[in-house]
Amino acid sequence: MSKGNWVEFNDPKLTIPPEANAFTKPKTSRLVRVKRIRNNKRGKTITEISGLGLPHEEGLKLLKKLKTLLGTGGTLKGDCVEIQGDQVNTIMDLLKVEGYRPKKSGS
């Protein structure tokens, strides 16, 4: 409720969400790493993608796209995307098409 020119500091109409004004790097300048991991998963191999720097919703969209194209399962854990199986080369090609510059990490 405003009284003349006076406005409350915490007015929800005037607050800007932090994601709207946050600086986001372009896809080509992000340090995206793709690596194969085989420990702590009962000997099963997973492919981990880190450094995407995506909001949660966009991360889920990328995960769904990867899962449907590769025909495997996967999950989103924080900033990392985990895909089942040894899919390093395929994922690197797919990320290059998306506009990222991925690098292979680990063995």
C-alpha distance (Angstrom), angle and dihedral (degrees) to the residues before:
residue distance angle dihedral
M1 . . .
S2 3.77 . .
K3 3.78 125.9 .
G4 3.77 107.9 -156.3
N5 3.80 110.2 -60.2
W6 3.80 93.6 -13.7
V7 3.84 114.9 109.4
E8 3.79 128.3 -175.8
F9 3.84 113.8 -112.6
N10 3.79 94.9 -132.3
D11 3.80 95.7 50.3
P12 3.83 106.5 152.2
K13 3.79 91.3 -146.7
L14 3.80 91.7 60.7
T15 3.79 100.3 42.6
I16 3.78 116.8 100.5
P17 3.80 118.5 -148.2
P18 3.82 112.1 -111.8
E19 3.82 92.0 -123.4
A20 3.80 92.1 59.2
N21 3.79 95.7 60.6
A22 3.82 98.9 31.8
F23 3.79 116.3 114.2
T24 3.77 111.3 -115.8
K25 3.77 122.7 -165.5
P26 3.78 119.1 -128.4
K27 3.79 115.3 -102.7
T28 3.80 93.4 -109.5
S29 3.82 94.2 58.3
R30 3.82 97.5 49.1
L31 3.79 119.0 105.8
V32 3.82 100.8 -124.0
R33 3.81 115.9 -179.5
V34 3.80 125.3 -166.8
K35 3.80 116.5 -166.3
R36 3.77 140.6 165.4
I37 3.82 117.2 -124.7
R38 3.77 126.7 -169.9
N39 3.81 106.7 169.5
N40 3.83 130.4 93.5
K41 3.79 92.3 16.5
R42 3.83 96.5 90.6
G43 3.78 90.0 -94.3
K44 3.80 94.9 -53.2
T45 3.79 118.1 135.5
I46 3.78 121.1 -124.2
T47 3.79 131.8 179.7
E48 3.80 115.5 -133.6
I49 3.81 124.3 -158.7
S50 3.81 114.8 -164.8
G51 3.79 135.7 174.0
L52 3.79 98.6 41.3
G53 3.80 93.2 131.1
L54 3.79 93.8 -154.8
P55 3.80 128.5 150.8
H56 3.80 113.9 -107.8
E57 3.83 95.2 -100.6
E58 3.81 93.7 50.6
G59 3.79 90.3 45.5
L60 3.79 89.6 55.4
K61 3.81 90.8 49.8
L62 3.81 91.4 51.7
L63 3.81 90.6 46.2
K64 3.80 91.8 52.3
K65 3.79 91.1 48.6
L66 3.81 91.9 50.1
K67 3.79 93.0 46.7
T68 3.81 94.1 50.4
L69 3.80 94.9 45.2
L70 3.81 94.2 45.8
G71 3.81 97.4 37.4
T72 3.81 93.2 -133.0
G73 3.77 138.9 109.5
G74 3.75 126.3 -101.6
T75 3.77 147.1 159.6
L76 3.78 142.0 -144.6
K77 3.82 114.6 -125.0
G78 3.78 111.4 -179.2
D79 3.79 106.7 -61.4
C80 3.83 93.9 -16.2
V81 3.78 126.8 89.4
E82 3.80 115.3 -152.7
I83 3.81 120.4 -160.7
Q84 3.80 123.5 -172.7
G85 3.79 117.2 -113.7
D86 3.80 135.3 14.6
Q87 3.81 100.0 -53.6
V88 3.82 100.3 143.1
N89 3.81 99.4 124.8
T90 3.80 94.8 42.4
I91 3.80 92.7 47.9
M92 3.80 91.9 48.1
D93 3.81 90.4 53.9
L94 3.79 90.8 46.6
L95 3.82 93.4 49.9
K96 3.81 90.6 49.7
V97 3.81 88.7 55.5
E98 3.83 89.1 49.8
G99 3.83 90.2 55.3
Y100 3.81 101.8 -101.5
R101 3.81 126.6 125.2
P102 3.82 102.3 -135.4
K103 3.79 125.0 -173.0
K104 3.76 127.3 -156.6
S105 3.79 111.8 -118.4
G106 3.79 131.9 -171.4
S107 3.78 123.6 8.0
